[in-house]
Amino acid sequence: MQQAAAVRPMTVQEYDDWLVGQLEAYAADLAEASGSTLEEAQLRAEQQLRELLPLGAATPGHHLLRVLDATGTPVGVLWIGPHPQRRGAGWVYDVEIEEARRGEGLGRGAMLAAEQVTRDAGWTALGLNVFGHNPRARALYDSLGYRVAATSMTKPLG
């Protein structure tokens, strides 16, 4: 089932709640992808978020959004900002749909909304990272026309 998705800016409380969960989830992804300890990944995640969002949700150029279903109910989050390496392009730093609502087309709707936010910001391309342990997200991005720009691989030795 395909559902339309809309976006709106996060409230201060939503941002605060998201930040706690984002740090935990991002650290877990980093640890799994890099083979580092969870503690090391947590420190790295905290440092990266402080650098990317020094003014929190008010950081210029960053769009911290709630994803809404057709009834206006919040069902996920979307964070878009300037591409970390490519001038004039945007970057999806986070997109997530609530577990119970996955498979309804809301992720696709969120990404289409991300593309519109990117156009509205004057950026001409949109990039993202997808961890290798997330084939469902990779399939979504492939179906939307995203192409692999680089591949990073790791082999644990020990």
Backbone as a printed PyTorch tensor [residue, N CA C, xyz], in Angstrom:
tensor([[[  0.8470,  -1.1770,   0.0000],
         [  0.0000,   0.0000,   0.0000],
         [  0.8920,   1.2400,   0.0000]],

        [[  0.6400,   2.1450,  -0.9240],
         [  1.4110,   3.3800,  -1.0350],
         [  0.7080,   4.4780,  -0.2460]],

        [[  1.4140,   5.1110,   0.6790],
         [  0.8370,   6.2010,   1.4580],
         [  1.5740,   7.4920,   1.1510]],

        [[  0.8240,   8.5470,   1.0310],
         [  1.4380,   9.8650,   0.8930],
         [  2.0820,  10.2330,   2.2270]],

        [[  3.1560,  10.9700,   2.1590],
         [  3.8110,  11.4450,   3.3740],
         [  4.0690,  12.9370,   3.2140]],

        [[  3.8740,  13.6520,   4.2920],
         [  4.1870,  15.0770,   4.3360],
         [  5.2410,  15.2660,   5.4240]],

        [[  5.8280,  16.4430,   5.4870],
         [  6.8040,  16.7380,   6.5280],
         [  6.5090,  18.1050,   7.1340]],

        [[  6.9360,  18.2720,   8.3770],
         [  6.8680,  19.5610,   9.0620],
         [  8.0660,  19.6460,   9.9990]],

        [[  8.4770,  20.8600,  10.3790],
         [  9.6030,  20.9880,  11.3060],
         [  9.3100,  20.3240,  12.6500]],

        [[ 10.3460,  19.7600,  13.2520],
         [ 10.2140,  19.1870,  14.5950],
         [  9.9710,  20.3070,  15.5980]],

        [[  9.2020,  20.0050,  16.6350],
         [  9.0940,  20.9190,  17.7660],
         [ 10.3620,  20.7750,  18.6070]],

        [[ 10.5630,  21.6820,  19.5500],
         [ 11.7260,  21.6020,  20.4340],
         [ 11.7090,  20.2800,  21.1970]],

        [[ 10.5470,  19.8860,  21.7210],
         [ 10.4560,  18.6300,  22.4710],
         [ 10.7220,  17.4290,  21.5740]],

        [[ 10.1940,  17.4600,  20.3550],
         [ 10.4500,  16.3580,  19.4150],
         [ 11.9360,  16.2560,  19.0900]],

        [[ 12.5840,  17.4080,  18.9240],
         [ 14.0240,  17.3980,  18.6480],
         [ 14.7820,  16.7790,  19.8190]],

        [[ 14.4680,  17.2120,  21.0350],
         [ 15.1500,  16.6780,  22.2180],
         [ 14.9690,  15.1640,  22.3210]],

        [[ 13.7480,  14.6910,  22.0990],
         [ 13.4700,  13.2490,  22.1530],
         [ 14.2130,  12.5120,  21.0370]],

        [[ 14.1890,  13.0800,  19.8310],
         [ 14.8610,  12.4630,  18.6920],
         [ 16.3590,  12.3550,  18.9380]],

        [[ 16.9560,  13.4050,  19.5100],
         [ 18.4010,  13.4330,  19.7050],
         [ 18.8700,  12.2720,  20.5800]],

        [[ 18.1450,  11.9920,  21.6450],
         [ 18.5100,  10.8800,  22.5250],
         [ 18.4810,   9.5640,  21.7520]],

        [[ 17.3950,   9.3130,  21.0570],
         [ 17.2710,   8.0850,  20.2820],
         [ 18.2530,   8.0210,  19.1310]],

        [[ 18.5100,   9.1640,  18.4950],
         [ 19.4390,   9.2160,  17.3640],
         [ 20.8440,   8.8490,  17.8030]],

        [[ 21.2770,   9.3690,  18.9290],
         [ 22.6140,   9.0460,  19.4240],
         [ 22.7570,   7.5490,  19.6690]],

        [[ 21.7500,   6.9450,  20.2910],
         [ 21.7970,   5.5040,  20.5710],
         [ 21.8050,   4.6900,  19.2810]],

        [[ 20.8960,   5.0110,  18.3650],
         [ 20.7760,   4.2400,  17.1220],
         [ 22.0050,   4.4180,  16.2400]],

        [[ 22.4930,   5.6500,  16.1270],
         [ 23.6500,   5.9040,  15.2760],
         [ 24.8890,   5.2150,  15.8420]],

        [[ 25.0630,   5.2660,  17.1530],
         [ 26.2080,   4.5930,  17.7750],
         [ 26.1460,   3.0850,  17.5300]],

        [[ 24.9610,   2.5020,  17.6340],
         [ 24.8200,   1.0620,  17.3790],
         [ 25.1600,   0.7320,  15.9270]],

        [[ 24.6890,   1.5630,  14.9860],
         [ 25.0170,   1.3550,  13.5700],
         [ 26.5200,   1.4890,  13.3280]],

        [[ 27.1270,   2.5080,  13.9240],
         [ 28.5680,   2.7060,  13.7570],
         [ 29.3500,   1.5210,  14.3020]],

        [[ 28.9630,   1.0490,  15.4810],
         [ 29.6650,  -0.0870,  16.0820],
         [ 29.5470,  -1.3220,  15.1950]],

        [[ 28.3520,  -1.5860,  14.6940],
         [ 28.1510,  -2.7600,  13.8440],
         [ 28.9140,  -2.6380,  12.5330]],

        [[ 28.8880,  -1.4630,  11.9300],
         [ 29.5230,  -1.2780,  10.6250],
         [ 31.0470,  -1.2290,  10.7130]],

        [[ 31.5720,  -0.6880,  11.8170],
         [ 33.0180,  -0.4700,  11.9070],
         [ 33.7480,  -1.5110,  12.7350]],

        [[ 33.0050,  -2.2610,  13.5410],
         [ 33.6500,  -3.2240,  14.4220],
         [ 34.2060,  -2.5980,  15.6850]],

        [[ 33.9240,  -1.3190,  15.9120],
         [ 34.3900,  -0.6630,  17.1320],
         [ 33.4920,  -1.0590,  18.2950]],

        [[ 33.9340,  -0.7350,  19.5040],
         [ 33.0970,  -1.0110,  20.6640],
         [ 31.9380,  -0.0180,  20.6840]],

        [[ 30.8920,  -0.3600,  21.4070],
         [ 29.7490,   0.5390,  21.5170],
         [ 30.1590,   1.8470,  22.1830]],

        [[ 31.0430,   1.7710,  23.1710],
         [ 31.4980,   2.9780,  23.8580],
         [ 32.2420,   3.9040,  22.8960]],

        [[ 33.1330,   3.3400,  22.0770],
         [ 33.8530,   4.1460,  21.0850],
         [ 32.8770,   4.7650,  20.0870]],

        [[ 31.9180,   3.9760,  19.6490],
         [ 30.9320,   4.4610,  18.6820],
         [ 30.0650,   5.5560,  19.2910]],

        [[ 29.7260,   5.4420,  20.5750],
         [ 28.9200,   6.4750,  21.2290],
         [ 29.6680,   7.8020,  21.2670]],

        [[ 30.9480,   7.7570,  21.6020],
         [ 31.7510,   8.9860,  21.6280],
         [ 31.8360,   9.6070,  20.2400]],

        [[ 32.0400,   8.7690,  19.2360],
         [ 32.1230,   9.2670,  17.8530],
         [ 30.7940,   9.8760,  17.4120]],

        [[ 29.6840,   9.2110,  17.7500],
         [ 28.3590,   9.7120,  17.3760],
         [ 28.0860,  11.0600,  18.0370]],

        [[ 28.4040,  11.1800,  19.3220],
         [ 28.1940,  12.4430,  20.0320],
         [ 29.0240,  13.5620,  19.4150]],

        [[ 30.2830,  13.2790,  19.0990],
         [ 31.1550,  14.2850,  18.4940],
         [ 30.6180,  14.7220,  17.1340]],

        [[ 30.2250,  13.7670,  16.3060],
         [ 29.7200,  14.1070,  14.9780],
         [ 28.4480,  14.9450,  15.0560]],

        [[ 27.5370,  14.5840,  15.9490],
         [ 26.2950,  15.3550,  16.0600],
         [ 26.5520,  16.7620,  16.5940]],

        [[ 27.4880,  16.9010,  17.5310],
         [ 27.8440,  18.2470,  18.0270],
         [ 28.4110,  19.1060,  16.9020]],

        [[ 29.2470,  18.4950,  16.0500],
         [ 29.8480,  19.2390,  14.9370],
         [ 28.8140,  19.5980,  13.8730]],

        [[ 27.9090,  18.6720,  13.5800],
         [ 26.9150,  18.9040,  12.5300],
         [ 25.8080,  19.8550,  12.9620]],

        [[ 25.4150,  19.7730,  14.2280],
         [ 24.2880,  20.5690,  14.7250],
         [ 24.7100,  21.4010,  15.9380]],

        [[ 25.6520,  22.3370,  15.7580],
         [ 26.1240,  23.1020,  16.9110],
         [ 25.0280,  23.9390,  17.5710]],

        [[ 24.0000,  24.3060,  16.8080],
         [ 22.8820,  25.0760,  17.3620],
         [ 21.6160,  24.2270,  17.4480]],

        [[ 21.7920,  22.9200,  17.4820],
         [ 20.6370,  22.0300,  17.5600],
         [ 19.7480,  22.1850,  16.3440]],

        [[ 18.4470,  22.1520,  16.5770],
         [ 17.4740,  22.2450,  15.4840],
         [ 17.5340,  23.5940,  14.7740]],

        [[ 18.1630,  24.5940,  15.3950],
         [ 18.2670,  25.9260,  14.7880],
         [ 19.5320,  26.0910,  13.9400]],

        [[ 20.2920,  25.0240,  13.7390],
         [ 21.5090,  25.1040,  12.9300],
         [ 21.1420,  25.4670,  11.4920]],

        [[ 21.6810,  26.5760,  10.9760],
         [ 21.3380,  27.0020,   9.6100],
         [ 21.6530,  25.9240,   8.5710]],

        [[ 20.7600,  25.8050,   7.5930],
         [ 20.9560,  24.8720,   6.4990],
         [ 20.4960,  23.4610,   6.7750]],

        [[ 20.1150,  23.1750,   8.0040],
         [ 19.6620,  21.8300,   8.3600],
         [ 18.1470,  21.8380,   8.5560]],

        [[ 17.5160,  20.7940,   8.0760],
         [ 16.0630,  20.6470,   8.1440],
         [ 15.7650,  19.4000,   8.9640]],

        [[ 15.2880,  19.5940,  10.1880],
         [ 14.9380,  18.4940,  11.0810],
         [ 13.4240,  18.4090,  11.1040]],

        [[ 12.9100,  17.3480,  10.5130],
         [ 11.4900,  17.2620,  10.1780],
         [ 10.8350,  16.0200,  10.7570]],

        [[  9.5360,  16.1360,  10.9850],
         [  8.7130,  14.9660,  11.2950],
         [  8.0420,  14.5340,  10.0090]],

        [[  8.0000,  13.2310,   9.7890],
         [  7.2790,  12.6550,   8.6570],
         [  5.8660,  12.3670,   9.1340]],

        [[  4.8700,  12.7760,   8.3440],
         [  3.4610,  12.6240,   8.7100],
         [  2.7660,  11.7200,   7.7030]],

        [[  1.8270,  10.9080,   8.1960],
         [  1.0240,  10.1040,   7.2700],
         [ -0.1100,  10.9640,   6.7110]],

        [[ -0.9960,  10.3590,   5.9440],
         [ -2.0710,  11.1060,   5.2730],
         [ -3.0320,  11.7680,   6.2520]],

        [[ -3.0790,  11.2810,   7.5030],
         [ -3.9670,  11.8800,   8.5020],
         [ -3.2700,  12.9720,   9.3170]],

        [[ -1.9720,  13.1910,   9.0550],
         [ -1.2200,  14.1840,   9.8150],
         [ -0.5580,  13.6310,  11.0560]],

        [[ -0.6340,  12.3230,  11.2460],
         [ -0.0220,  11.6770,  12.4080],
         [  1.4820,  11.5210,  12.1830]],

        [[  2.3070,  11.9560,  13.1510],
         [  3.7520,  11.7590,  13.0040],
         [  4.1000,  10.2650,  13.0010]],

        [[  4.8780,   9.8600,  11.9930],
         [  5.2430,   8.4440,  11.8460],
         [  6.7390,   8.2480,  11.6340]],

        [[  7.5070,   9.3250,  11.6610],
         [  8.9380,   9.1800,  11.4330],
         [  9.6540,  10.5050,  11.4770]],

        [[ 10.9420,  10.4500,  11.1550],
         [ 11.7930,  11.6380,  11.1630],
         [ 12.6130,  11.6990,   9.8830]],

        [[ 13.0170,  12.9150,   9.5480],
         [ 13.8350,  13.1610,   8.3700],
         [ 14.7630,  14.3290,   8.6900]],

        [[ 16.0530,  14.1280,   8.4730],
         [ 17.0450,  15.1830,   8.6990],
         [ 17.8370,  15.3600,   7.4100]],

        [[ 17.7450,  16.5550,   6.8480],
         [ 18.4540,  16.8960,   5.6190],
         [ 19.3220,  18.1160,   5.9020]],

        [[ 20.5300,  18.0950,   5.3870],
         [ 21.4290,  19.2330,   5.5260],
         [ 22.3550,  19.3140,   4.3380]],

        [[ 23.3120,  20.2300,   4.3960],
         [ 24.2670,  20.3570,   3.3030],
         [ 25.1050,  19.0850,   3.1610]],

        [[ 25.4010,  18.7250,   1.9330],
         [ 26.2510,  17.5600,   1.6570],
         [ 27.6090,  17.7850,   2.3170]],

        [[ 28.1630,  16.7940,   2.9950],
         [ 29.4370,  17.0020,   3.6940],
         [ 30.6350,  17.1990,   2.7680]],

        [[ 30.5040,  16.8300,   1.4890],
         [ 31.6550,  16.9290,   0.5920],
         [ 31.3540,  17.6030,  -0.7390]],

        [[ 30.1030,  17.7750,  -1.0760],
         [ 29.7480,  18.2800,  -2.4030],
         [ 28.9730,  19.5890,  -2.2820]],

        [[ 29.5810,  20.6550,  -2.7020],
         [ 28.9410,  21.9750,  -2.6480],
         [ 27.6960,  21.9870,  -3.5450]],

        [[ 26.6340,  22.6010,  -3.0750],
         [ 25.4140,  22.7230,  -3.8620],
         [ 24.5220,  21.4990,  -3.8270]],

        [[ 24.8290,  20.5670,  -2.9450],
         [ 24.0280,  19.3480,  -2.8360],
         [ 23.5620,  19.1680,  -1.3960]],

        [[ 22.4880,  18.4290,  -1.2300],
         [ 21.9760,  18.1040,   0.0890],
         [ 22.3680,  16.6920,   0.4860]],

        [[ 22.1460,  16.3880,   1.7670],
         [ 22.5090,  15.0800,   2.3120],
         [ 21.4220,  14.6390,   3.2890]],

        [[ 20.9840,  13.4100,   3.1610],
         [ 20.0400,  12.8330,   4.1180],
         [ 20.8650,  12.2640,   5.2680]],

        [[ 20.8320,  12.9350,   6.3990],
         [ 21.5700,  12.4720,   7.5670],
         [ 20.7800,  11.4150,   8.3330]],

        [[ 19.4610,  11.4820,   8.2560],
         [ 18.6340,  10.4900,   8.9500],
         [ 17.2610,  10.4600,   8.3050]],

        [[ 16.7620,   9.2740,   8.1040],
         [ 15.3670,   9.0740,   7.7150],
         [ 14.9280,   7.7870,   8.3860]],

        [[ 13.8330,   7.8640,   9.0910],
         [ 13.3530,   6.6820,   9.8000],
         [ 11.8390,   6.7400,   9.9210]],

        [[ 11.2220,   5.6050,   9.6670],
         [  9.7840,   5.4370,   9.8330],
         [  9.5750,   4.4710,  10.9930]],

        [[  8.5680,   4.7540,  11.8270],
         [  8.2840,   3.8760,  12.9610],
         [  8.1240,   2.4380,  12.4860]],

        [[  8.6730,   1.5220,  13.2540],
         [  8.6710,   0.0960,  12.9030],
         [  7.2880,  -0.4050,  12.5090]],

        [[  6.2720,  -0.0500,  13.2840],
         [  4.9140,  -0.5520,  13.0250],
         [  4.3200,  -0.0150,  11.7280]],

        [[  4.8960,   1.0530,  11.1810],
         [  4.3510,   1.6850,   9.9720],
         [  5.1800,   1.3950,   8.7240]],

        [[  6.2280,   0.6090,   8.8670],
         [  7.0650,   0.2850,   7.7060],
         [  6.3050,  -0.6360,   6.7650]],

        [[  6.6170,  -0.5300,   5.4900],
         [  5.9490,  -1.3470,   4.4850],
         [  4.6920,  -0.7120,   3.9240]],

        [[  4.3790,   0.5130,   4.3540],
         [  3.1810,   1.2130,   3.8780],
         [  3.4990,   2.2520,   2.8070]],

        [[  4.7490,   2.3610,   2.4220],
         [  5.1320,   3.3620,   1.4310],
         [  5.5160,   4.7000,   2.0350]],

        [[  5.5580,   4.7860,   3.3610],
         [  5.8820,   6.0560,   4.0120],
         [  7.3570,   6.4220,   3.8650]],

        [[  8.2330,   5.4270,   3.8030],
         [  9.6480,   5.6960,   3.5630],
         [  9.8520,   6.3100,   2.1890]],

        [[  9.1670,   5.7600,   1.2020],
         [  9.2210,   6.3150,  -0.1540],
         [  8.6850,   7.7500,  -0.1440]],

        [[  7.5590,   7.9510,   0.5330],
         [  6.9900,   9.2940,   0.6260],
         [  7.9300,  10.2630,   1.3150]],

        [[  8.6190,   9.7880,   2.3640],
         [  9.5770,  10.6380,   3.0720],
         [ 10.7330,  11.0310,   2.1620]],

        [[ 11.2130,  10.0850,   1.3640],
         [ 12.3210,  10.3890,   0.4620],
         [ 11.8930,  11.3440,  -0.6510]],

        [[ 10.6800,  11.1980,  -1.1370],
         [ 10.1800,  12.1450,  -2.1430],
         [ 10.0540,  13.5410,  -1.5350]],

        [[  9.6110,  13.6110,  -0.2740],
         [  9.5540,  14.9020,   0.4260],
         [ 10.9650,  15.4630,   0.6090]],

        [[ 11.9290,  14.5900,   0.9070],
         [ 13.3250,  15.0240,   1.0570],
         [ 13.8390,  15.6400,  -0.2360]],

        [[ 13.4710,  15.0370,  -1.3530],
         [ 13.8970,  15.5840,  -2.6420],
         [ 13.3040,  16.9710,  -2.8710]],

        [[ 12.0610,  17.1780,  -2.4450],
         [ 11.4430,  18.4960,  -2.6070],
         [ 12.0940,  19.5270,  -1.6880]],

        [[ 12.3730,  19.1510,  -0.4460],
         [ 13.0660,  20.0600,   0.4760],
         [ 14.4210,  20.4500,  -0.1150]],

        [[ 15.0930,  19.4800,  -0.7170],
         [ 16.3990,  19.7230,  -1.3390],
         [ 16.2800,  20.7280,  -2.4820]],

        [[ 15.2950,  20.5250,  -3.3470],
         [ 15.0730,  21.4760,  -4.4480],
         [ 14.7700,  22.8690,  -3.8990]],

        [[ 13.8860,  22.9270,  -2.8910],
         [ 13.5000,  24.2130,  -2.3030],
         [ 14.6980,  24.9390,  -1.6850]],

        [[ 15.6850,  24.1770,  -1.1970],
         [ 16.8880,  24.7730,  -0.6100],
         [ 17.8710,  25.2480,  -1.6820]],

        [[ 17.5760,  24.9290,  -2.9490],
         [ 18.4530,  25.3410,  -4.0360],
         [ 19.5700,  24.3640,  -4.3350]],

        [[ 19.5160,  23.1960,  -3.7230],
         [ 20.5340,  22.1770,  -3.9830],
         [ 20.1420,  21.3840,  -5.2240]],

        [[ 21.1330,  20.9030,  -5.9440],
         [ 20.8780,  20.2350,  -7.2250],
         [ 21.0130,  18.7190,  -7.1680]],

        [[ 21.3770,  18.1720,  -6.0360],
         [ 21.5000,  16.7170,  -5.8840],
         [ 21.2650,  16.3720,  -4.4220]],

        [[ 20.9490,  15.1170,  -4.1710],
         [ 20.7230,  14.6390,  -2.8070],
         [ 21.4720,  13.3300,  -2.6290]],

        [[ 22.3100,  13.2840,  -1.6130],
         [ 23.0780,  12.0780,  -1.3130],
         [ 22.6890,  11.5050,   0.0310]],

        [[ 23.1580,  10.3010,   0.2970],
         [ 22.8810,   9.6400,   1.5680],
         [ 23.8540,   8.4960,   1.7570]],

        [[ 23.8990,   7.9720,   2.9520],
         [ 24.6650,   6.7780,   3.2740],
         [ 23.6770,   5.7120,   3.7120]],

        [[ 23.9230,   4.4970,   3.3070],
         [ 23.1090,   3.3870,   3.8000],
         [ 24.0690,   2.3140,   4.2910]],

        [[ 23.8760,   1.8850,   5.5270],
         [ 24.7320,   0.8470,   6.0880],
         [ 24.4530,  -0.4800,   5.3950]],

        [[ 25.4830,  -1.2830,   5.2440],
         [ 25.3710,  -2.5560,   4.5480],
         [ 24.3950,  -3.5280,   5.1820]],

        [[ 24.1410,  -3.3690,   6.4750],
         [ 23.2180,  -4.2830,   7.1570],
         [ 21.7590,  -3.8160,   7.0500]],

        [[ 21.4680,  -2.9470,   6.0780],
         [ 20.1060,  -2.4470,   5.8910],
         [ 19.6640,  -2.6360,   4.4330]],

        [[ 19.4760,  -3.8900,   4.0000],
         [ 19.1250,  -4.1270,   2.5920],
         [ 17.7650,  -3.5660,   2.1900]],

        [[ 16.8440,  -3.4600,   3.1340],
         [ 15.5210,  -2.9160,   2.8110],
         [ 15.6270,  -1.4510,   2.3830]],

        [[ 16.4140,  -0.6780,   3.1270],
         [ 16.6120,   0.7300,   2.7650],
         [ 17.3480,   0.8290,   1.4340]],

        [[ 18.3440,  -0.0130,   1.2540],
         [ 19.0960,   0.0020,  -0.0120],
         [ 18.1580,  -0.2390,  -1.1920]],

        [[ 17.2370,  -1.1910,  -1.0520],
         [ 16.2830,  -1.4820,  -2.1290],
         [ 15.3930,  -0.2670,  -2.4080]],

        [[ 14.9730,   0.4350,  -1.3540],
         [ 14.1630,   1.6430,  -1.5440],
         [ 14.9410,   2.6850,  -2.3390]],

        [[ 16.1740,   2.9540,  -1.9290],
         [ 16.9630,   3.9790,  -2.6110],
         [ 17.2320,   3.5870,  -4.0640]],

        [[ 17.5130,   2.3160,  -4.3050],
         [ 17.7030,   1.8450,  -5.6830],
         [ 16.4490,   2.1110,  -6.5140]],

        [[ 15.2810,   1.8160,  -5.9360],
         [ 14.0220,   1.9790,  -6.6780],
         [ 13.7080,   3.4440,  -6.9720]],

        [[ 14.2800,   4.3520,  -6.1830],
         [ 14.0650,   5.7880,  -6.3830],
         [ 15.1050,   6.4090,  -7.3130]],

        [[ 16.0420,   5.6110,  -7.7910],
         [ 17.0210,   6.1170,  -8.7420],
         [ 18.3510,   6.5410,  -8.1530]],

        [[ 18.5760,   6.2960,  -6.8710],
         [ 19.8780,   6.6020,  -6.2840],
         [ 20.8740,   5.5730,  -6.7960]],

        [[ 22.1140,   6.0060,  -6.9770],
         [ 23.1420,   5.0830,  -7.4550],
         [ 24.3280,   5.1130,  -6.4980]],

        [[ 25.0510,   4.0300,  -6.4660],
         [ 26.1990,   3.9200,  -5.5770],
         [ 27.3020,   4.8490,  -6.0700]],

        [[ 27.7930,   5.6930,  -5.1630],
         [ 28.8850,   6.6020,  -5.4920],
         [ 30.2070,   6.0680,  -4.9460]],

        [[ 30.1540,   5.3010,  -3.8740],
         [ 31.3520,   4.7170,  -3.2660],
         [ 30.9100,   3.5560,  -2.3910]],

        [[ 31.8140,   2.6500,  -2.1500],
         [ 31.5290,   1.5320,  -1.2590],
         [ 32.6710,   1.4220,  -0.2680]],

        [[ 32.3390,   1.3530,   0.9950],
         [ 33.3210,   1.1680,   2.0470],
         [ 33.1110,  -0.2230,   2.6270]],

        [[ 34.1890,  -0.9800,   2.7600],
         [ 34.0630,  -2.3540,   3.2440],
         [ 35.0020,  -2.5690,   4.4240]],

        [[ 34.6060,  -3.4780,   5.3250],
         [ 35.4000,  -3.7950,   6.5020],
         [ 35.4410,  -5.3010,   6.6920]],

        [[ 36.5880,  -5.7990,   7.1340],
         [ 36.7260,  -7.2080,   7.4860],
         [ 37.3310,  -7.2810,   8.8800]],

        [[ 36.5940,  -7.8340,   9.8440],
         [ 37.1670,  -7.9980,  11.1810],
         [ 38.3140,  -9.0170,  11.1430]],

        [[ 39.4020,  -8.6990,  11.7740],
         [ 40.5600,  -9.5970,  11.8200],
         [ 40.8640,  -9.9510,  13.2660]],

        [[ 40.2590, -10.9580,  13.7420],
         [ 40.6030, -11.2820,  15.1060],
         [ 39.7010, -12.1840,  15.7080]]])
